[in-house]
Amino acid sequence: MDVSNETAKQLYERLKEKREPYITRAEKAAECTIPSLFPKEGSSGSTEFQTPYQSVGARGLNNLASKLLLALMPPNSPFFKYTLSEKEKEAIEKLNDTVISTGVENKLAQREQTIMRYCEARQIRVTVGELCKQLVVAGNGLLFLPPKEGGIKLYRLTSYVVERDALGNVLTIVALDKRTFASLPDNLKETLSDSGKEYKPGEEVDIYTHVFLDKNRWRSYQELEGQRIPKSDQTYPLNKTPWIPVRMVKVDGESYGRGYIEEYQGDLSSLEALSKAIVQYAAAVSRIIFLCNPSGQTSPKALQKAKTGDFVPGRKEDISAFTLDRYADFQVCKAIADGIEARLSYAFLLNSAVQRNGERVTAEEIRYVARELEDTLGGVYSILSLELQLPLARRVEAQLEASGEIVSLPEGAVNTQITTGLEALGRGKDLDKLQIFLEYLKALPGGDAYLKIGEFLTMLGTSLSIDVKTLIKTVEEVQQEQQQALLQEMAIKSSGQLANGFVKAQEPTQQGGQ
């Protein structure tokens, strides 16, 4: 039970102080990328944000967030799979019945597809995409999957506080929702009316949701304007909570994570300043101004009125064009800006960083550099698989079990294994190793004779995340086809021998007739 004497609002205000430095860094990161992703407090839909002078930050943020989304939740493919526990595997193996084993695998696969269809129908993948952008900018985000209504909601860092222990385990979450008085249910309107304060229909009220760990389960309740809402208490299993706080970069001893952009804030700020200076210089240079000698013989008015081809009395020395003569200085600025942009392109995995300048750039070289850049996200995938993918899969599973769309499985009978993100990087490494192994094998005299083609193709398909069961022939099928080919060849040879024998048998008869 919650032993704290603080209200949810008081707890929120107390924990908000520790959150302020993270918000300040996130606002600074958004200013150089996409300001509307993390606006300052008090901003609304009518706020006009200042557009950065460079687009590398925005392009890099969108590119990195898209790569994260594709890696974590690939379209038309589950990001997890069910595997039987060792105890269940042994029980099925004792039955020695392939029909039962195949049936269990098919049922688990159908369960995975049902969960993925739910994720697509409830726009969970769309919200996770927005979460990826928040993680890149602010390093934090909170997902909420309503148990009754279904769907998903994303809280920015400005709308929640979290407290973790020294190991990074979540202890307390307080989320803040702002709703207009007119949108509240009737019972909540009556509760506010009883307080004696009059509320206008468009006036905003604060709803605090306090989620806390109570031994081996989660508990939550809600407060409205400092008053606890009746019948708002909820309890959830330890590993199936609808509240999922996510971090981009884990820092031991801190309750919040760090954003990806924070690591490159220096380059982004420098590029922004240089881009602004270059744009302002270009604007100044684009102004065309002529200077005239006040004591000269040439009349400026006559020049202004003159048409093309007209003759005007005067001297060329009396008129000169005004120039800044700073082109060489700004070439230095341009070179520094290009270098910073190249570094940021590598950091954000942009395609421009993958392909070098040159006449002959092979596709294999591009793939190699791209894989090298992707490997830098290995640490990010590690924490996201634990704090996002696994809790999300378990929570969606719990929602579908509660609604009766899928059956509940015995506790501990099935394990949930993440198959994307870091796991996909591991399969990519396996593919590289297989390619190197094959090159060495071909270099050896007669090395191909020692290769088991079937098993090699199976390993190759696994490293490419391709189900090869329906693509690769079994050993029995290959032997059967070889036997049929041998019989067909023998039949052709025997028919040829019969034909030759028939011809030879006819030759004496024909000679005798002659």
C-alpha positions as CSV (number, residue, x, y, z in Angstrom):
1,M,0.0,0.0,0.0
2,D,1.1,3.6,-0.5
3,V,2.6,4.8,2.8
4,S,3.3,8.3,1.7
5,N,1.2,11.1,3.2
6,E,1.8,13.2,0.0
7,T,-1.0,13.8,-2.5
8,A,-0.3,12.9,-6.1
9,K,0.0,16.6,-6.9
10,Q,2.5,17.2,-4.0
11,L,4.6,14.3,-5.1
12,Y,4.6,15.6,-8.7
13,E,5.7,19.0,-7.6
14,R,8.5,17.5,-5.5
15,L,9.9,15.2,-8.2
16,K,9.5,17.9,-10.8
17,E,12.6,19.7,-9.5
18,K,14.9,16.8,-10.4
19,R,13.3,16.7,-13.9
20,E,14.1,20.3,-14.8
21,P,17.7,19.8,-16.1
22,Y,16.5,17.1,-18.5
23,I,13.8,19.4,-19.8
24,T,16.3,22.2,-20.3
25,R,18.5,20.0,-22.4
26,A,15.6,18.6,-24.4
27,E,14.4,22.2,-25.3
28,K,17.9,23.1,-26.4
29,A,18.1,19.9,-28.5
30,A,14.7,20.7,-30.1
31,E,15.8,24.2,-31.0
32,C,18.5,22.8,-33.4
33,T,16.3,20.1,-34.9
34,I,12.5,20.3,-34.8
35,P,11.3,22.9,-32.2
36,S,7.7,21.7,-32.2
37,L,8.7,18.2,-30.9
38,F,9.6,19.6,-27.5
39,P,8.2,23.1,-27.1
40,K,8.8,25.3,-24.0
41,E,6.2,25.5,-21.3
42,G,3.2,27.6,-22.2
43,S,3.4,26.8,-25.9
44,S,0.2,25.9,-27.8
45,G,-1.0,25.0,-31.2
46,S,-0.9,28.7,-32.2
47,T,2.7,29.2,-31.2
48,E,5.1,30.0,-34.1
49,F,8.4,28.3,-33.6
50,Q,11.6,29.7,-35.0
51,T,12.9,27.5,-37.8
52,P,16.6,26.5,-37.6
53,Y,19.0,27.9,-40.3
54,Q,20.2,24.4,-41.1
55,S,18.1,21.2,-41.8
56,V,20.7,18.6,-40.9
57,G,19.3,18.3,-37.4
58,A,15.7,17.8,-38.5
59,R,16.7,15.4,-41.3
60,G,19.0,13.4,-39.0
61,L,16.3,13.2,-36.3
62,N,13.6,11.9,-38.7
63,N,16.1,9.5,-40.3
64,L,17.3,8.1,-37.0
65,A,13.8,7.8,-35.5
66,S,12.6,6.0,-38.7
67,K,15.5,3.5,-38.4
68,L,14.7,2.9,-34.8
69,L,11.0,2.3,-35.6
70,L,11.8,-0.1,-38.5
71,A,14.3,-2.0,-36.3
72,L,12.1,-2.2,-33.3
73,M,8.7,-2.8,-35.0
74,P,9.2,-3.9,-38.6
75,P,6.0,-3.8,-40.7
76,N,4.1,-7.0,-41.4
77,S,6.4,-8.9,-39.0
78,P,6.2,-9.6,-35.3
79,F,8.9,-8.0,-33.2
80,F,8.8,-11.0,-30.8
81,K,8.2,-14.7,-30.8
82,Y,6.9,-17.2,-28.3
83,T,9.2,-20.1,-27.3
84,L,8.2,-23.0,-25.1
85,S,9.9,-23.4,-21.8
86,E,12.3,-26.2,-21.3
87,K,9.8,-28.1,-19.2
88,E,7.1,-27.9,-21.9
89,K,9.6,-28.9,-24.6
90,E,10.6,-32.0,-22.7
91,A,6.9,-32.9,-22.2
92,I,6.2,-32.6,-26.0
93,E,9.4,-34.5,-26.9
94,K,8.3,-37.4,-24.7
95,L,5.1,-37.7,-26.7
96,N,7.3,-38.2,-29.9
97,D,4.4,-36.8,-32.0
98,T,5.4,-34.4,-34.8
99,V,1.8,-33.5,-35.4
100,I,1.4,-32.1,-31.8
101,S,4.7,-30.3,-32.0
102,T,3.8,-28.6,-35.3
103,G,0.3,-27.8,-34.0
104,V,1.7,-26.0,-30.9
105,E,4.1,-24.0,-33.1
106,N,1.3,-23.0,-35.4
107,K,-0.9,-21.9,-32.5
108,L,1.9,-19.8,-31.0
109,A,2.5,-18.2,-34.5
110,Q,-1.2,-17.4,-34.8
111,R,-1.1,-15.8,-31.3
112,E,1.8,-13.6,-32.5
113,Q,-0.1,-12.5,-35.6
114,T,-3.2,-11.7,-33.5
115,I,-1.2,-9.4,-31.3
116,M,0.5,-7.7,-34.3
117,R,-2.9,-7.1,-36.0
118,Y,-4.1,-5.5,-32.7
119,C,-1.0,-3.2,-32.7
120,E,-1.7,-2.1,-36.3
121,A,-5.4,-1.6,-35.7
122,R,-4.9,0.5,-32.6
123,Q,-2.1,2.6,-34.1
124,I,0.4,1.4,-31.6
125,R,3.1,1.4,-34.2
126,V,2.3,5.0,-35.0
127,T,2.6,6.1,-31.4
128,V,5.9,4.2,-31.0
129,G,7.2,6.1,-34.0
130,E,6.4,9.4,-32.1
131,L,8.1,7.9,-29.0
132,C,11.3,7.3,-31.0
133,K,11.4,11.0,-31.9
134,Q,11.0,12.0,-28.3
135,L,13.7,9.6,-27.3
136,V,16.2,11.1,-29.8
137,V,15.4,14.6,-28.6
138,A,14.6,14.3,-24.9
139,G,15.8,10.7,-24.1
140,N,12.6,9.9,-22.3
141,G,8.9,9.1,-22.9
142,L,6.0,7.4,-21.2
143,L,3.6,5.1,-22.9
144,F,0.1,4.3,-21.4
145,L,-2.1,1.5,-22.7
146,P,-5.6,2.0,-21.2
147,P,-6.8,-1.4,-19.9
148,K,-10.5,-0.8,-20.7
149,E,-10.5,1.5,-23.7
150,G,-7.5,0.0,-25.5
151,G,-5.2,2.0,-27.7
152,I,-2.1,3.8,-26.6
153,K,-1.1,7.3,-25.4
154,L,2.3,9.0,-25.3
155,Y,3.4,11.4,-22.5
156,R,6.2,13.8,-23.2
157,L,8.7,14.4,-20.4
158,T,6.9,17.6,-19.5
159,S,3.8,15.6,-18.5
160,Y,5.2,13.0,-16.0
161,V,7.7,12.4,-13.4
162,V,9.4,9.1,-12.5
163,E,11.5,7.8,-9.6
164,R,13.9,4.8,-9.9
165,D,16.1,2.9,-7.4
166,A,19.8,2.6,-7.7
167,L,19.5,-0.3,-10.2
168,G,17.2,1.6,-12.5
169,N,13.9,-0.2,-11.5
170,V,10.9,2.1,-11.5
171,L,9.4,2.8,-8.1
172,T,6.9,5.7,-8.7
173,I,5.3,7.4,-11.7
174,V,3.0,10.4,-11.6
175,A,1.4,11.4,-14.9
176,L,-0.4,14.7,-15.5
177,D,-3.4,15.1,-17.8
178,K,-5.0,18.4,-18.6
179,R,-8.6,18.3,-19.7
180,T,-11.3,20.9,-20.1
181,F,-14.2,21.0,-17.6
182,A,-16.7,20.3,-20.4
183,S,-14.9,17.0,-21.4
184,L,-15.1,15.5,-17.9
185,P,-17.7,12.8,-17.0
186,D,-20.7,14.0,-15.1
187,N,-19.6,12.4,-11.8
188,L,-16.3,14.3,-11.9
189,K,-18.1,17.5,-12.7
190,E,-20.3,17.1,-9.7
191,T,-17.2,16.4,-7.5
192,L,-15.7,19.7,-8.7
193,S,-19.0,21.6,-8.2
194,D,-19.2,20.4,-4.6
195,S,-15.8,22.1,-3.9
196,G,-17.6,25.5,-4.3
197,K,-15.5,26.8,-7.2
198,E,-17.2,27.6,-10.5
199,Y,-15.6,26.2,-13.6
200,K,-16.1,27.5,-17.2
201,P,-16.6,24.8,-19.9
202,G,-13.3,25.6,-21.6
203,E,-11.3,25.9,-18.3
204,E,-8.6,23.3,-17.9
205,V,-8.3,21.1,-14.9
206,D,-5.4,18.9,-13.8
207,I,-5.8,15.1,-13.4
208,Y,-2.9,13.3,-11.6
209,T,-2.4,9.5,-11.9
210,H,-0.1,8.1,-9.3
211,V,1.4,4.7,-10.1
212,F,3.6,3.0,-7.5
213,L,5.2,-0.4,-6.8
214,D,3.6,-2.3,-3.9
215,K,5.6,-5.5,-3.2
216,N,5.1,-7.7,-6.3
217,R,2.4,-5.7,-8.0
218,W,1.6,-2.2,-9.3
219,R,-1.1,0.0,-7.9
220,S,-2.5,3.3,-9.1
221,Y,-5.1,5.9,-8.3
222,Q,-6.2,9.3,-9.7
223,E,-6.6,12.8,-8.2
224,L,-8.6,15.7,-9.7
225,E,-7.7,19.2,-8.5
226,G,-6.2,17.7,-5.3
227,Q,-9.2,15.4,-4.6
228,R,-8.9,11.6,-4.9
229,I,-11.3,10.3,-7.5
230,P,-13.6,7.6,-6.1
231,K,-13.2,4.1,-7.6
232,S,-10.1,5.0,-9.5
233,D,-7.8,2.5,-7.7
234,Q,-6.3,-0.1,-10.0
235,T,-3.9,-3.0,-9.5
236,Y,-1.7,-4.7,-12.2
237,P,0.7,-7.7,-12.4
238,L,4.3,-6.8,-11.9
239,N,5.3,-7.6,-15.5
240,K,2.1,-6.4,-17.3
241,T,1.7,-2.8,-16.2
242,P,0.0,-0.4,-18.7
243,W,2.5,2.3,-17.8
244,I,5.8,2.0,-19.6
245,P,8.5,4.6,-19.0
246,V,11.2,4.4,-21.7
247,R,14.8,5.8,-21.8
248,M,17.2,6.2,-24.7
249,V,20.5,6.2,-22.9
250,K,20.7,4.7,-19.4
251,V,22.7,6.5,-16.7
252,D,23.2,4.7,-13.4
253,G,21.9,6.6,-10.4
254,E,19.6,8.8,-12.5
255,S,15.8,8.4,-12.8
256,Y,15.7,9.8,-16.4
257,G,17.6,8.9,-19.5
258,R,19.7,11.1,-21.8
259,G,18.8,12.0,-25.4
260,Y,20.8,11.0,-28.5
261,I,21.1,14.6,-29.6
262,E,22.7,15.6,-26.3
263,E,25.9,13.7,-27.3
264,Y,26.2,15.9,-30.5
265,Q,24.8,19.2,-29.2
266,G,28.1,20.9,-29.7
267,D,28.3,20.2,-33.4
268,L,24.6,21.0,-33.9
269,S,24.9,24.4,-32.1
270,S,28.1,25.2,-34.0
271,L,26.5,24.3,-37.4
272,E,23.5,26.4,-36.5
273,A,25.6,29.5,-35.7
274,L,27.7,29.0,-38.9
275,S,24.7,28.5,-41.1
276,K,23.1,31.6,-39.7
277,A,26.3,33.6,-40.4
278,I,26.6,32.2,-43.9
279,V,23.0,33.0,-44.7
280,Q,23.3,36.6,-43.4
281,Y,26.5,37.0,-45.4
282,A,24.8,35.8,-48.5
283,A,21.9,38.2,-47.9
284,A,24.3,41.1,-47.5
285,V,26.2,40.2,-50.6
286,S,23.0,39.9,-52.7
287,R,22.3,43.6,-52.1
288,I,23.4,45.6,-55.2
289,I,24.6,49.1,-54.3
290,F,26.6,51.6,-56.4
291,L,28.8,54.3,-55.1
292,C,29.2,57.6,-57.0
293,N,31.8,60.3,-56.6
294,P,30.0,63.4,-55.3
295,S,32.5,65.7,-57.1
296,G,32.5,63.7,-60.3
297,Q,31.1,64.6,-63.7
298,T,28.7,61.6,-63.9
299,S,25.0,62.2,-63.0
300,P,23.4,59.3,-61.0
301,K,20.0,60.4,-62.0
302,A,21.0,60.2,-65.7
303,L,22.2,56.7,-65.1
304,Q,18.9,55.7,-63.4
305,K,16.8,57.1,-66.3
306,A,19.0,55.6,-69.0
307,K,17.7,52.7,-71.1
308,T,19.7,49.8,-72.5
309,G,22.0,51.2,-75.3
310,D,21.7,54.8,-74.3
311,F,24.7,57.2,-74.1
312,V,25.2,59.1,-70.9
313,P,28.0,61.7,-70.4
314,G,30.3,60.8,-67.6
315,R,33.5,59.0,-66.4
316,K,33.8,55.4,-65.5
317,E,35.9,56.2,-62.4
318,D,33.0,58.2,-60.9
319,I,30.9,55.0,-60.4
320,S,31.9,51.8,-58.5
321,A,30.0,48.8,-57.1
322,F,30.0,48.3,-53.3
323,T,31.4,44.9,-52.3
324,L,32.3,43.4,-48.9
325,D,35.5,41.7,-50.1
326,R,35.1,39.0,-47.4
327,Y,34.6,36.0,-49.7
328,A,37.9,34.3,-48.6
329,D,37.0,34.6,-44.9
330,F,33.6,33.0,-45.5
331,Q,35.2,30.2,-47.4
332,V,36.7,29.1,-44.1
333,C,33.3,29.2,-42.5
334,K,31.9,27.1,-45.3
335,A,34.7,24.5,-45.0
336,I,34.1,24.2,-41.2
337,A,30.4,23.9,-41.7
338,D,30.8,21.2,-44.3
339,G,33.1,19.2,-41.9
340,I,30.5,19.5,-39.1
341,E,27.7,18.4,-41.4
342,A,29.7,15.3,-42.5
343,R,30.3,14.3,-38.8
344,L,26.6,14.8,-38.0
345,S,25.6,12.7,-41.1
346,Y,27.6,9.8,-39.7
347,A,26.1,10.3,-36.2
348,F,22.5,10.3,-37.6
349,L,23.1,7.4,-40.1
350,L,22.3,9.6,-43.1
351,N,22.7,8.1,-46.6
352,S,25.1,10.9,-47.6
353,A,27.6,9.6,-45.0
354,V,27.4,6.1,-46.3
355,Q,28.5,6.8,-49.9
356,R,31.9,8.4,-50.4
357,N,32.7,10.7,-53.2
358,G,34.3,8.7,-56.0
359,E,33.8,7.4,-59.5
360,R,33.7,3.8,-58.5
361,V,31.8,3.0,-55.3
362,T,30.6,-0.6,-55.0
363,A,27.3,-1.7,-53.5
364,E,29.2,-3.9,-51.1
365,E,31.2,-0.9,-49.8
366,I,28.0,1.0,-49.2
367,R,26.4,-2.0,-47.4
368,Y,29.6,-2.4,-45.2
369,V,29.6,1.3,-44.1
370,A,25.9,1.2,-43.5
371,R,26.2,-1.9,-41.3
372,E,29.1,-0.3,-39.4
373,L,27.0,2.7,-38.6
374,E,24.0,0.6,-37.6
375,D,26.3,-1.2,-35.1
376,T,26.7,2.0,-33.2
377,L,23.0,1.6,-32.1
378,G,23.6,-1.7,-30.4
379,G,23.6,-0.2,-26.9
380,V,20.4,1.7,-27.7
381,Y,18.7,-1.4,-29.0
382,S,19.7,-3.2,-25.8
383,I,17.9,-0.9,-23.4
384,L,14.9,-0.4,-25.7
385,S,14.3,-4.2,-25.9
386,L,14.1,-4.3,-22.1
387,E,12.2,-1.1,-21.4
388,L,10.0,-0.9,-24.5
389,Q,9.6,-4.0,-26.6
390,L,9.2,-6.7,-23.9
391,P,6.8,-4.7,-21.6
392,L,4.8,-3.6,-24.7
393,A,4.4,-7.2,-25.9
394,R,3.4,-8.4,-22.5
395,R,0.9,-5.6,-22.0
396,V,-0.8,-6.0,-25.3
397,E,-1.0,-9.7,-24.6
398,A,-2.7,-9.0,-21.3
399,Q,-5.2,-6.7,-22.9
400,L,-6.2,-9.3,-25.5
401,E,-6.4,-12.0,-22.8
402,A,-8.7,-9.8,-20.8
403,S,-11.0,-9.2,-23.8
404,G,-11.1,-12.9,-24.7
405,E,-9.4,-12.5,-28.2
406,I,-6.6,-14.9,-27.1
407,V,-6.6,-17.6,-24.5
408,S,-4.5,-17.2,-21.3
409,L,-1.5,-19.5,-21.1
410,P,-0.3,-21.2,-18.0
411,E,2.3,-19.2,-16.0
412,G,5.8,-20.0,-17.2
413,A,4.8,-22.3,-20.0
414,V,5.9,-19.8,-22.8
415,N,8.7,-17.3,-22.9
416,T,8.5,-14.1,-24.9
417,Q,11.7,-13.5,-26.9
418,I,12.4,-10.2,-28.8
419,T,13.5,-10.9,-32.4
420,T,14.3,-7.4,-33.7
421,G,16.7,-4.6,-32.8
422,L,19.7,-6.0,-31.1
423,E,18.8,-9.6,-32.1
424,A,18.6,-8.4,-35.8
425,L,22.1,-6.9,-35.4
426,G,23.4,-10.3,-34.2
427,R,21.9,-12.0,-37.2
428,G,23.6,-9.5,-39.4
429,K,26.9,-10.4,-37.8
430,D,26.2,-14.1,-38.5
431,L,25.7,-13.2,-42.1
432,D,29.1,-11.5,-42.3
433,K,30.7,-14.5,-40.7
434,L,29.0,-16.9,-43.2
435,Q,30.2,-14.9,-46.1
436,I,33.8,-14.8,-44.8
437,F,33.6,-18.6,-44.1
438,L,32.4,-19.3,-47.7
439,E,35.2,-17.2,-49.2
440,Y,37.8,-19.1,-47.2
441,L,36.2,-22.4,-48.2
442,K,36.3,-21.6,-51.9
443,A,40.0,-20.7,-51.6
444,L,40.8,-24.2,-50.4
445,P,41.3,-26.9,-53.0
446,G,38.3,-29.2,-53.0
447,G,36.8,-27.3,-50.1
448,D,33.3,-27.3,-51.7
449,A,33.1,-31.0,-51.3
450,Y,33.0,-30.7,-47.5
451,L,30.2,-28.2,-47.4
452,K,26.7,-29.4,-46.3
453,I,24.6,-27.3,-48.6
454,G,21.3,-27.8,-46.9
455,E,22.5,-26.8,-43.4
456,F,24.4,-23.9,-44.9
457,L,21.3,-22.6,-46.7
458,T,19.3,-22.9,-43.5
459,M,21.8,-20.9,-41.5
460,L,22.0,-18.3,-44.3
461,G,18.2,-17.9,-44.3
462,T,18.2,-17.5,-40.5
463,S,20.8,-14.8,-40.7
464,L,18.6,-13.0,-43.2
465,S,15.4,-13.5,-41.1
466,I,13.8,-15.6,-43.8
467,D,11.7,-18.7,-43.1
468,V,13.3,-21.2,-45.3
469,K,11.1,-24.2,-44.4
470,T,9.1,-23.8,-47.6
471,L,12.0,-22.8,-49.8
472,I,14.7,-25.4,-49.1
473,K,14.2,-29.1,-50.1
474,T,14.6,-31.7,-47.5
475,V,17.2,-34.4,-47.7
476,E,14.5,-37.0,-48.7
477,E,13.2,-34.7,-51.5
478,V,16.7,-34.2,-52.9
479,Q,17.4,-38.0,-52.8
480,Q,14.1,-38.7,-54.4
481,E,14.7,-36.3,-57.2
482,Q,18.2,-37.6,-57.8
483,Q,16.8,-41.2,-57.9
484,Q,14.2,-40.1,-60.5
485,A,16.8,-38.3,-62.6
486,L,19.0,-41.5,-62.5
487,L,16.1,-43.7,-63.5
488,Q,15.2,-41.3,-66.3
489,E,18.8,-41.3,-67.5
490,M,18.9,-45.1,-67.4
491,A,15.6,-45.2,-69.3
492,I,17.0,-42.9,-72.0
493,K,20.2,-45.0,-72.3
494,S,18.3,-48.3,-72.5
495,S,15.9,-46.9,-75.1
496,G,18.9,-45.8,-77.1
497,Q,20.5,-49.2,-76.9
498,L,17.3,-50.9,-78.0
499,A,17.1,-48.5,-81.0
500,N,20.7,-49.3,-81.9
501,G,20.1,-53.0,-81.6
502,F,17.0,-52.8,-83.8
503,V,19.0,-50.9,-86.5
504,K,21.8,-53.4,-86.4
505,A,19.3,-56.3,-86.7
506,Q,17.7,-54.7,-89.8
507,E,21.1,-54.2,-91.6
508,P,21.7,-57.9,-92.6
509,T,18.1,-58.1,-93.9
510,Q,18.5,-55.0,-96.0
511,Q,21.9,-56.2,-97.4
512,G,20.4,-59.6,-98.3
513,G,17.6,-57.9,-100.1
514,Q,20.1,-56.0,-102.2
